[in-house]
Amino acid sequence: MQIDWLAFTPGPSLLGGVLLGIATSAYVLLHGRILGISGIVGGLLRPVKQAWIWRIVLLLGILTSPLWSIFLFDMYPVQIIEANWPIVIVAGLLVGFGAQYGSGCTSGHGICGLSRLSPRSLVAIVSFMISGFAVAYILRHLL
C-alpha cells in the first residue's frame, strides 16, 4: 500500500480537531450534555420547543463542511462510495439501530466519552472498531 502524501493535511486536520474539542467542551460546560450526532438527529425526530434551531444549524454545518474546505483551504474532498443505494440505506439503518442500542454513536462515545474516561464509552468504541474491522475483512477478503 502506497501512502498519498499529497492527501496528508495536518493543518486543516488539526484545526478540525481543535474546533471539535471546543464545540464539545462548550456544549458539555453550557448544557451538561454530550454532543453526539445520534442525539442531535434524534432530537429532530422528536422535536422539543426551542431545541430544534441549534440542531438544524449544527447539521447544516456538518453537511456543508466540504464546501468550507474548498473556500478556506482550496481542498476538494472526493468521496467514492463503492456500493449501491440499497446497501447504503441498509447500512445507514444498521448504524442508526446500533447507535440506539449502544446509547450513543461514535462521535458521542469517541470524542466525548473517551475524553471523560468513560468505561462504557471505551467498551462501545472497542466494539465499534472490532465490528468495523470484521465486516471490512469479510466483505473485502472472504466474499
C-alpha positions as CSV (number, residue, x, y, z in Angstrom):
1,M,0.0,0.0,0.0
2,Q,1.4,3.4,-1.0
3,I,0.8,6.5,1.1
4,D,-0.5,9.5,-0.8
5,W,1.5,12.3,0.9
6,L,-0.4,15.0,-1.1
7,A,-3.5,14.0,0.8
8,F,-1.8,14.5,4.2
9,T,-3.3,17.7,5.6
10,P,-2.1,18.3,9.1
11,G,-3.2,21.9,9.2
12,P,-6.8,21.5,8.4
13,S,-6.9,18.3,10.4
14,L,-5.5,20.0,13.5
15,L,-7.9,22.9,13.0
16,G,-10.9,20.5,12.7
17,G,-9.8,18.6,15.8
18,V,-9.4,21.9,17.8
19,L,-12.9,23.1,16.6
20,L,-14.4,19.7,17.6
21,G,-12.8,19.9,21.0
22,I,-14.0,23.5,21.6
23,A,-17.5,22.7,20.4
24,T,-17.9,19.5,22.5
25,S,-16.3,21.1,25.6
26,A,-18.5,24.2,25.3
27,Y,-21.6,22.0,24.9
28,V,-20.8,20.0,28.0
29,L,-20.0,23.0,30.0
30,L,-23.0,25.0,29.0
31,H,-25.7,22.3,28.7
32,G,-24.3,19.4,30.7
33,R,-24.9,17.0,27.8
34,I,-22.8,15.1,25.4
35,L,-22.5,16.4,21.8
36,G,-23.2,13.3,19.7
37,I,-24.7,13.3,16.3
38,S,-27.2,10.5,17.0
39,G,-28.7,12.5,19.9
40,I,-28.9,15.6,17.7
41,V,-30.7,13.9,14.9
42,G,-32.9,12.0,17.4
43,G,-33.8,15.4,18.9
44,L,-35.1,16.5,15.5
45,L,-37.2,13.4,15.1
46,R,-39.0,14.2,18.4
47,P,-38.7,18.0,18.5
48,V,-38.6,20.0,21.7
49,K,-39.7,23.6,21.7
50,Q,-36.7,25.9,21.0
51,A,-34.3,23.0,20.8
52,W,-34.5,22.4,17.0
53,I,-32.8,25.6,15.8
54,W,-29.3,24.8,17.0
55,R,-29.7,21.2,15.8
56,I,-30.5,22.3,12.3
57,V,-27.6,24.8,12.3
58,L,-25.2,22.2,13.5
59,L,-26.4,19.6,10.9
60,L,-26.1,22.3,8.2
61,G,-22.6,22.9,9.3
62,I,-21.7,19.3,9.1
63,L,-23.4,18.9,5.7
64,T,-21.7,22.0,4.2
65,S,-18.2,21.2,5.7
66,P,-16.8,20.0,2.3
67,L,-17.7,23.5,0.9
68,W,-15.9,25.2,3.7
69,S,-12.8,23.1,3.0
70,I,-12.9,24.3,-0.6
71,F,-13.3,28.0,0.4
72,L,-10.9,28.0,3.3
73,F,-8.2,25.6,2.2
74,D,-8.6,25.2,-1.5
75,M,-9.1,21.4,-0.8
76,Y,-11.6,19.5,-3.0
77,P,-12.7,16.4,-1.0
78,V,-13.6,13.4,-3.0
79,Q,-15.8,10.7,-1.7
80,I,-16.2,7.5,-3.6
81,I,-18.9,5.1,-2.3
82,E,-18.4,1.7,-3.9
83,A,-21.9,0.4,-3.0
84,N,-25.4,0.7,-4.5
85,W,-28.1,2.7,-2.8
86,P,-30.0,-0.2,-1.2
87,I,-26.8,-1.3,0.6
88,V,-26.1,2.3,1.7
89,I,-29.6,2.6,3.0
90,V,-29.4,-0.7,4.9
91,A,-26.0,0.2,6.3
92,G,-27.4,3.6,7.5
93,L,-30.4,1.9,9.2
94,L,-28.0,-0.6,10.9
95,V,-25.8,2.3,12.1
96,G,-28.9,4.0,13.5
97,F,-30.0,0.8,15.2
98,G,-26.5,0.4,16.7
99,A,-26.4,3.9,17.9
100,Q,-29.7,3.5,19.6
101,Y,-28.8,0.1,21.0
102,G,-25.4,1.4,22.2
103,S,-26.8,4.5,23.8
104,G,-24.8,6.8,21.5
105,C,-22.8,7.0,18.4
106,T,-19.1,7.1,17.5
107,S,-18.9,10.9,18.0
108,G,-20.6,10.8,21.4
109,H,-18.7,7.8,22.7
110,G,-15.4,8.5,20.8
111,I,-15.0,12.2,21.2
112,C,-16.9,13.0,24.4
113,G,-17.0,9.7,26.3
114,L,-13.3,8.8,25.9
115,S,-12.2,12.3,26.9
116,R,-14.3,11.9,30.1
117,L,-12.6,8.5,30.6
118,S,-16.0,6.7,30.5
119,P,-15.6,2.9,30.7
120,R,-18.9,2.4,28.9
121,S,-17.6,4.6,26.0
122,L,-14.3,2.6,25.9
123,V,-16.3,-0.6,25.5
124,A,-18.5,1.0,22.9
125,I,-15.6,2.2,20.8
126,V,-13.7,-1.1,21.0
127,S,-17.0,-2.8,19.9
128,F,-17.4,-0.4,17.0
129,M,-13.8,-0.9,15.9
130,I,-13.8,-4.7,16.1
131,S,-17.2,-4.9,14.3
132,G,-15.9,-2.5,11.6
133,F,-12.6,-4.4,11.1
134,A,-14.5,-7.8,10.9
135,V,-17.1,-6.5,8.4
136,A,-14.5,-4.9,6.2
137,Y,-12.4,-8.1,6.3
138,I,-15.3,-10.3,5.4
139,L,-16.5,-8.0,2.6
140,R,-13.1,-7.4,1.1
141,H,-11.4,-10.8,1.6
142,L,-14.0,-13.5,2.1
143,L,-16.9,-12.6,-0.2
